[in-house]
Every structure is written in C-alpha cells, then in structure tokens.
Amino acid sequence: MMKRKFTKEEKLQIIKEASEQGVGPTLERHGIYPASYYSWKRKYELMGEEGFHHGMTPQHLKRIRELEKENVNLKQLLAEKELENKLKGDLLKKKWALEKKKRL
C-alpha cells in the first residue's frame, strides 16, 4: 500500500465521518490504519486544528519536559514564600497582641 498524505481538511472530515458512521467502516473506506486515526483524533482533541500543523518532535517533547520541571520548581518557591509570609504575619499578630496586653 502506498503511503498517502492527508490534508488537514481530509483528516477533519474523516474524524467527523467516523464519529457519525462508526470508526471501522470509515477507516476501511479510506484505507487508514486505526493507529493513525486515533493519533489524529488525540491531536485534534488536545490542540484543535493546530494539532495537525505541528508535529511533536523530540525537541518539542524535551522543551515541554524542561518547562514542566521549571513550573514545578516555581510552584514550590511560591508555596514556600506564601508560607513564610503567613508565618511572619502570625508572629507580628502575636507580638502586637502581647504589646497591647503589656500596655493595659
């Protein structure tokens, strides 16, 4: 079987047709492997029509992992800062309450 390139519009039409008429008959009619169909469907669900423009290359995946790690680190830093600010606020409230009691 010759490898065939499908355009974005053809892929969208096949996905729509498969949802209406069933996956099996649609894939047979167009001569598409189920793995290809489900890959297209996943890309469409995750990224919309733009998912057909971009291929996930190893460089993209590597960059995504780097950004996810950076995001986790930033969330931890933010959580630590918020905790630190809360503790400082609590200490100031206690100190203020103690000074107020001493004055009375």
C-alpha positions in Angstrom: 0.0 0.0 0.0 1.3 3.4 -1.0 1.8 5.9 1.8 -0.7 8.7 1.4 -0.6 12.2 2.9 -3.9 13.5 4.1 -4.5 17.3 4.3 -5.8 18.9 7.4 -9.3 19.2 5.9 -9.3 15.5 4.9 -8.3 14.5 8.4 -11.0 16.6 10.0 -13.6 15.1 7.6 -12.5 11.6 8.4 -12.7 12.3 12.1 -16.2 13.7 11.7 -17.3 10.9 9.5 -16.0 8.3 11.9 -17.9 9.8 14.8 -21.1 9.8 12.8 -20.9 6.5 10.9 -18.5 4.4 13.1 -14.8 4.1 13.1 -14.4 0.6 11.5 -16.3 1.3 8.2 -14.9 4.8 7.8 -11.3 3.6 8.2 -11.9 0.7 5.7 -13.4 3.1 3.2 -10.4 5.4 3.4 -7.7 2.8 3.8 -6.4 4.2 7.1 -4.9 2.2 10.0 -6.7 2.6 13.3 -3.5 3.9 15.0 -3.3 6.7 12.5 -6.9 7.6 13.1 -6.6 7.6 16.9 -3.4 9.7 16.7 -5.2 12.3 14.6 -8.2 12.3 16.9 -6.0 12.7 20.0 -4.1 15.6 18.4 -7.4 17.2 17.4 -8.8 16.9 20.9 -5.7 18.2 22.6 -4.7 21.1 20.2 -7.6 21.5 17.9 -6.9 22.1 14.2 -3.5 23.5 15.0 -2.6 20.0 16.2 -2.4 19.0 12.5 0.1 21.7 11.7 2.6 20.8 14.4 4.4 17.5 14.8 5.7 16.6 18.2 9.4 16.3 17.6 11.8 15.1 20.2 13.0 18.7 20.7 9.4 19.8 21.4 9.0 17.0 24.0 12.3 17.8 25.6 11.3 21.5 25.9 7.9 20.6 27.3 9.6 18.5 30.0 12.0 21.3 30.9 9.2 23.7 31.2 7.2 21.3 33.4 10.2 20.9 35.7 10.6 24.7 35.8 6.9 25.1 36.6 7.1 22.6 39.5 10.1 24.5 40.9 8.4 27.8 40.6 5.3 26.5 42.3 7.4 25.2 45.2 9.1 28.5 45.6 5.8 30.3 45.6 4.4 28.0 48.2 7.5 28.5 50.4 7.2 32.3 50.1 3.5 32.2 50.9 4.1 30.0 54.0 7.0 32.3 55.1 4.8 35.4 54.7 1.9 33.7 56.6 4.3 32.8 59.5 5.7 36.3 59.6 2.1 37.7 59.7 1.2 35.3 62.5 4.2 36.3 64.5 3.5 40.0 64.1 -0.1 39.5 65.2 1.1 37.7 68.3 3.7 40.3 69.0 1.2 43.1 68.6 -1.3 41.3 70.9 1.5 40.9 73.6 2.4 44.5 73.4 -1.2 45.6 73.7 -1.6 43.4 76.8 1.5 45.0 78.4 0.2 48.5 77.8 -3.1 47.6 79.7 
